[in-house]
Amino acid sequence: MSLEISCKIAFVSLYQETTKFILSEAWKQIEKYIPIPLLEAINEYQSLIKAINVEANRIVLGSEQLVE
């Protein structure tokens, strides 16, 4: 694997972990102010968010496959 691809994989991994942390901290704050039924509705979009992340990985890595 080339150094460039290794760097891209590392960047995507760091981006994903940072995003997960920020979202988990944001959720803690959101739960204080938003009613649970609305949070449940927002959770329905989680599969869309995952699909967007997968597509972003594909674009960044080109034809390489990121192993999760």
C-alpha positions as CSV (number, residue, x, y, z in Angstrom):
1,M,0.0,0.0,0.0
2,S,1.4,3.4,-0.9
3,L,2.2,6.1,1.6
4,E,-0.5,8.4,0.1
5,I,-3.2,5.8,0.5
6,S,-2.1,5.0,4.0
7,C,-2.3,8.7,4.8
8,K,-5.8,9.0,3.3
9,I,-7.0,6.0,5.3
10,A,-5.5,7.5,8.5
11,F,-7.2,10.8,7.8
12,V,-10.6,9.2,7.2
13,S,-10.3,7.2,10.4
14,L,-9.3,10.2,12.4
15,Y,-12.1,12.2,10.9
16,Q,-14.7,9.5,11.7
17,E,-13.5,9.1,15.3
18,T,-13.5,12.9,15.8
19,T,-17.0,13.1,14.3
20,K,-18.3,10.3,16.5
21,F,-16.9,12.1,19.6
22,I,-18.3,15.5,18.7
23,L,-21.7,13.9,17.9
24,S,-21.8,12.0,21.2
25,E,-21.0,15.1,23.2
26,A,-23.6,17.1,21.1
27,W,-26.2,14.4,21.8
28,K,-25.6,14.8,25.5
29,Q,-26.4,18.5,25.3
30,I,-29.3,18.0,22.8
31,E,-31.0,15.5,25.1
32,K,-31.3,18.1,27.8
33,Y,-33.4,20.4,25.6
34,I,-35.2,18.4,22.9
35,P,-38.1,16.1,23.6
36,I,-37.5,12.3,23.2
37,P,-40.0,11.8,20.3
38,L,-38.0,14.3,18.3
39,L,-34.8,12.6,19.1
40,E,-36.3,9.3,18.0
41,A,-37.3,10.9,14.7
42,I,-33.8,12.2,14.2
43,N,-32.4,8.7,14.8
44,E,-34.3,7.4,11.8
45,Y,-31.7,9.3,9.7
46,Q,-28.8,7.4,11.1
47,S,-28.7,5.0,8.1
48,L,-28.5,8.0,5.8
49,I,-25.6,9.4,7.7
50,K,-23.8,6.1,7.5
51,A,-24.4,6.0,3.8
52,I,-23.0,9.5,3.4
53,N,-19.8,8.5,5.4
54,V,-19.4,5.4,3.2
55,E,-19.6,7.5,0.1
56,A,-17.2,10.0,1.5
57,N,-14.7,7.2,2.2
58,R,-15.1,5.9,-1.4
59,I,-14.4,9.4,-2.8
60,V,-11.4,10.0,-0.6
61,L,-9.9,6.6,-1.2
62,G,-10.8,6.2,-4.8
63,S,-10.9,2.6,-5.8
64,E,-9.3,1.4,-2.5
65,Q,-11.6,-0.2,0.1
66,L,-11.6,1.0,3.7
67,V,-11.8,-1.9,6.1
68,E,-14.0,-1.0,9.1
